Amino acid sequence: MILNESIVYFVILVPMVVFAIVLSRGKGGSLLAGYNTMSDSKKETYDEVALCKFMGKMMYGISFSLLLIAFSEISGYSFLFIVGFVLLLFFIIFAGVYANTKDRFKKGM
């Protein structure tokens, strides 16, 4: 059953969208890996709201990619899978490069 296979994508998609909503409101910094393990003195040097909003936007993009992949399973169009997978890779690589260059989320910069 194709529908059973695509349900897995939607089960993953729903919590990701909820997480994206929380992050896009500037909340949930304690849920970000790496940020939550920093000492309090180091956390004070980062703009938590800007970091959360950026990661929320990336989560929306990743969720959209998973939605395309799920629709490719339902509809049988392999083109949607390819587009979804390429977008997924793009968002992951872009987020990693953007967040780790030029101290973008440091306060006062």
N, C-alpha and C positions, 0 to 999 in steps of 0.2 A: 504494500500500500504506500503510495507516494505521500498521502496525507499524514500517515504516521511518522514518516521520516521528517517532514517539514514541521511537525509539532515541536520537535526538539529545538529547532531554530527559534520558534516563538517563545518557548520556555526560557531560552537564553536571552532573547530580545527584550522581554518585559522588564526584568530587573536592570538590564543595562539602560533602558530608557528612564527608569525611575532614578537610577544613579546619575544619569546625565541631567535630569531636572534638578536634582539636589545640588550638583556641582555648578550648574549654570546660574544658580541663585547666589553663588559665592559662599556656600556652606559646604561642609563635609570634608574639610582639609584633613581631618584625622583619618579619613578613609583612603587617602592617597599613599601608595607605597613609596617609601623613601622619605616623604615629608613627615609622616607620622613617627618615624624612628629618630628624627633629629632631636637634638637637645633643645630645650626651650630658648636658650640664648641664641642658638642658630636659627630657630624658627622666626624669631623677632626680626631677622634681617630680610625675610621674604615677605612679599605682598601676597598673603594667603588668598584674598578675594580674587585677585587677577589670575593667580595660578588655578584656582578652582573654576573660574569662568572659562579659561582656556581649555582645561581638561574636560569640562562639560561639553564644549563645542566639539571636541575630538570624539567624545562618547556618542554624540548625536551622529557624527559622520560614520563611526564604526557601526552603530545601530542601523543606519540606513544601508550600509554595505551588507550586513547580515539579513536585512529585509529583502534586498535584491537576491541574495543567495537562496533564501526561503522561497521566494516567488519563482525562481528558476526550477526548484524542485517540484513545485505545484504545477507550473505551466509546461515544463519540459523544454523551455528555451535555454539552451546552453550559453547563449549570448549573455543572458542576465547573470549567469554564474560567473562568467569571465569578467564582466564589468564590476560585479560585486567584489570579486576577489582582488582585482587590481585596485579598486578603491580602498579596500581593507588594508592592503599593503601600503598604499600611499598614505593613508591617515596614520598608520602606526609609525612609519618611517618619518613622516613630517613632524609628528608630535615629539618623537625622540630627538630629532635634530633641532627643532625650534626651541624646545624647552631647555636644551643643554648647551646652547650657544649664547654668547653675549650677555649673560646675567640678566635676562629679560624680566625676571620676576623678583629681582632684588629691590628692596625699598630705596627710594631716593634716586633711582637711576632713570 
